[in-house]
């Protein structure tokens, strides 16, 4: 069986890490300013949940991103 699975010489593709998500320097801290949270403090989850129903679509998007990012595996 030439070229099939399980033959000699087959190599599984290596698992590659996804690149880290980059947030532009111009956008860093904008969600913190919207929540009026001091620098160095974490934004409360309750505040983020309130912002997910904000009238401003950009603020909604940032709050939703922050809630999802809290669930990611961190080193």
FIKOLZA-1660 file (N, C-alpha, C; in steps of 0.1 Angstrom, whole numbers, plus 5000, padded with zeros to 4 digits):
% residues 75
   i   px   py   pz ch aa at
   1 5008 4988 5000  A  X  N
   1 5000 5000 5000  A  X CA
   1 5009 5012 5000  A  X  C
   2 5013 5017 4989  A  X  N
   2 5022 5028 4988  A  X CA
   2 5014 5041 4990  A  X  C
   3 5019 5050 4999  A  X  N
   3 5013 5063 5001  A  X CA
   3 5001 5063 5010  A  X  C
   4 4997 5052 5015  A  X  N
   4 4986 5051 5024  A  X CA
   4 4990 5054 5038  A  X  C
   5 4980 5054 5047  A  X  N
   5 4983 5057 5061  A  X CA
   5 4990 5044 5067  A  X  C
   6 4999 5047 5076  A  X  N
   6 5005 5036 5083  A  X CA
   6 5017 5030 5075  A  X  C
   7 5020 5035 5064  A  X  N
   7 5032 5030 5057  A  X CA
   7 5045 5037 5062  A  X  C
   8 5056 5031 5060  A  X  N
   8 5068 5037 5064  A  X CA
   8 5070 5051 5057  A  X  C
   9 5076 5060 5065  A  X  N
   9 5079 5073 5059  A  X CA
   9 5068 5083 5061  A  X  C
  10 5056 5079 5065  A  X  N
  10 5046 5089 5067  A  X CA
  10 5049 5096 5080  A  X  C
  11 5047 5109 5079  A  X  N
  11 5050 5118 5091  A  X CA
  11 5037 5126 5093  A  X  C
  12 5033 5126 5105  A  X  N
  12 5021 5135 5109  A  X CA
  12 5026 5149 5109  A  X  C
  13 5017 5158 5104  A  X  N
  13 5021 5172 5105  A  X CA
  13 5023 5177 5119  A  X  C
  14 5033 5185 5122  A  X  N
  14 5035 5189 5135  A  X CA
  14 5025 5199 5140  A  X  C
  15 5022 5199 5152  A  X  N
  15 5012 5208 5158  A  X CA
  15 5019 5222 5160  A  X  C
  16 5013 5232 5154  A  X  N
  16 5019 5245 5155  A  X CA
  16 5010 5254 5164  A  X  C
  17 5017 5262 5172  A  X  N
  17 5010 5271 5181  A  X CA
  17 5004 5283 5173  A  X  C
  18 4992 5287 5176  A  X  N
  18 4986 5299 5169  A  X CA
  18 4994 5311 5174  A  X  C
  19 4995 5321 5166  A  X  N
  19 5002 5333 5171  A  X CA
  19 4993 5340 5181  A  X  C
  20 4999 5347 5190  A  X  N
  20 4992 5355 5200  A  X CA
  20 4984 5366 5193  A  X  C
  21 4973 5369 5199  A  X  N
  21 4964 5380 5194  A  X CA
  21 4971 5393 5198  A  X  C
  22 4972 5401 5188  A  X  N
  22 4979 5414 5190  A  X CA
  22 4968 5425 5190  A  X  C
  23 4968 5433 5201  A  X  N
  23 4959 5444 5202  A  X CA
  23 4967 5457 5199  A  X  C
  24 4962 5465 5190  A  X  N
  24 4970 5477 5186  A  X CA
  24 4972 5486 5198  A  X  C
  25 4983 5492 5199  A  X  N
  25 4986 5501 5210  A  X CA
  25 4976 5512 5211  A  X  C
  26 4970 5517 5200  A  X  N
  26 4960 5528 5200  A  X CA
  26 4948 5523 5207  A  X  C
  27 4945 5510 5207  A  X  N
  27 4932 5505 5213  A  X CA
  27 4934 5499 5227  A  X  C
  28 4946 5498 5232  A  X  N
  28 4948 5493 5245  A  X CA
  28 4943 5502 5256  A  X  C
  29 4936 5497 5265  A  X  N
  29 4931 5506 5276  A  X CA
  29 4918 5512 5274  A  X  C
  30 4912 5511 5262  A  X  N
  30 4900 5518 5259  A  X CA
  30 4888 5512 5266  A  X  C
  31 4888 5499 5268  A  X  N
  31 4877 5492 5276  A  X CA
  31 4878 5496 5290  A  X  C
  32 4890 5497 5295  A  X  N
  32 4893 5501 5309  A  X CA
  32 4887 5515 5311  A  X  C
  33 4890 5524 5302  A  X  N
  33 4885 5538 5303  A  X CA
  33 4870 5538 5303  A  X  C
  34 4863 5530 5295  A  X  N
  34 4849 5529 5294  A  X CA
  34 4843 5524 5307  A  X  C
  35 4850 5516 5314  A  X  N
  35 4845 5510 5327  A  X CA
  35 4849 5519 5339  A  X  C
  36 4858 5529 5336  A  X  N
  36 4863 5537 5347  A  X CA
  36 4870 5529 5358  A  X  C
  37 4878 5519 5353  A  X  N
  37 4885 5511 5362  A  X CA
  37 4900 5516 5363  A  X  C
  38 4905 5517 5375  A  X  N
  38 4919 5522 5376  A  X CA
  38 4929 5512 5370  A  X  C
  39 4940 5518 5365  A  X  N
  39 4950 5510 5359  A  X CA
  39 4956 5501 5369  A  X  C
  40 4958 5488 5365  A  X  N
  40 4964 5478 5374  A  X CA
  40 4953 5470 5381  A  X  C
  41 4941 5474 5381  A  X  N
  41 4929 5467 5386  A  X CA
  41 4922 5459 5376  A  X  C
  42 4916 5447 5379  A  X  N
  42 4909 5440 5369  A  X CA
  42 4895 5445 5368  A  X  C
  43 4890 5444 5356  A  X  N
  43 4876 5449 5353  A  X CA
  43 4866 5438 5359  A  X  C
  44 4857 5442 5367  A  X  N
  44 4848 5431 5373  A  X CA
  44 4839 5425 5362  A  X  C
  45 4837 5412 5364  A  X  N
  45 4829 5404 5354  A  X CA
  45 4815 5410 5352  A  X  C
  46 4809 5414 5363  A  X  N
  46 4796 5420 5363  A  X CA
  46 4795 5432 5354  A  X  C
  47 4806 5440 5355  A  X  N
  47 4806 5452 5346  A  X CA
  47 4808 5448 5332  A  X  C
  48 4816 5438 5329  A  X  N
  48 4817 5434 5315  A  X CA
  48 4804 5428 5310  A  X  C
  49 4797 5421 5318  A  X  N
  49 4784 5416 5313  A  X CA
  49 4774 5427 5310  A  X  C
  50 4774 5438 5318  A  X  N
  50 4766 5449 5316  A  X CA
  50 4769 5456 5302  A  X  C
  51 4782 5456 5300  A  X  N
  51 4787 5463 5287  A  X CA
  51 4784 5455 5275  A  X  C
  52 4781 5442 5276  A  X  N
  52 4778 5434 5265  A  X CA
  52 4764 5438 5259  A  X  C
  53 4756 5445 5267  A  X  N
  53 4743 5450 5261  A  X CA
  53 4744 5465 5260  A  X  C
  54 4756 5471 5258  A  X  N
  54 4757 5485 5256  A  X CA
  54 4751 5490 5242  A  X  C
  55 4748 5502 5241  A  X  N
  55 4743 5508 5229  A  X CA
  55 4754 5509 5219  A  X  C
  56 4766 5512 5223  A  X  N
  56 4778 5513 5215  A  X CA
  56 4783 5500 5210  A  X  C
  57 4783 5497 5197  A  X  N
  57 4787 5484 5192  A  X CA
  57 4802 5481 5194  A  X  C
  58 4810 5491 5194  A  X  N
  58 4824 5489 5197  A  X CA
  58 4827 5485 5211  A  X  C
  59 4820 5491 5221  A  X  N
  59 4821 5488 5235  A  X CA
  59 4816 5474 5237  A  X  C
  60 4805 5470 5230  A  X  N
  60 4799 5457 5231  A  X CA
  60 4809 5446 5227  A  X  C
  61 4816 5449 5216  A  X  N
  61 4826 5440 5210  A  X CA
  61 4838 5438 5219  A  X  C
  62 4842 5449 5225  A  X  N
  62 4854 5449 5234  A  X CA
  62 4850 5441 5247  A  X  C
  63 4838 5443 5252  A  X  N
  63 4834 5436 5264  A  X CA
  63 4833 5421 5261  A  X  C
  64 4827 5417 5250  A  X  N
  64 4826 5403 5246  A  X CA
  64 4839 5397 5245  A  X  C
  65 4848 5404 5238  A  X  N
  65 4862 5399 5237  A  X CA
  65 4869 5396 5250  A  X  C
  66 4867 5406 5259  A  X  N
  66 4873 5404 5273  A  X CA
  66 4867 5392 5280  A  X  C
  67 4854 5390 5279  A  X  N
  67 4848 5379 5286  A  X CA
  67 4853 5366 5280  A  X  C
  68 4855 5365 5267  A  X  N
  68 4860 5353 5260  A  X CA
  68 4875 5351 5264  A  X  C
  69 4882 5362 5265  A  X  N
  69 4897 5360 5268  A  X CA
  69 4899 5356 5282  A  X  C
  70 4890 5358 5291  A  X  N
  70 4891 5353 5305  A  X CA
  70 4891 5338 5305  A  X  C
  71 4885 5332 5295  A  X  N
  71 4884 5317 5295  A  X CA
  71 4896 5310 5289  A  X  C
  72 4904 5318 5282  A  X  N
  72 4916 5312 5275  A  X CA
  72 4926 5306 5285  A  X  C
  73 4933 5296 5281  A  X  N
  73 4943 5290 5289  A  X CA
  73 4955 5299 5289  A  X  C
  74 4960 5303 5301  A  X  N
  74 4971 5312 5302  A  X CA
  74 4983 5305 5308  A  X  C
  75 4995 5308 5304  A  X  N
  75 5007 5302 5310  A  X CA
  75 5010 5308 5323  A  X  C
% end
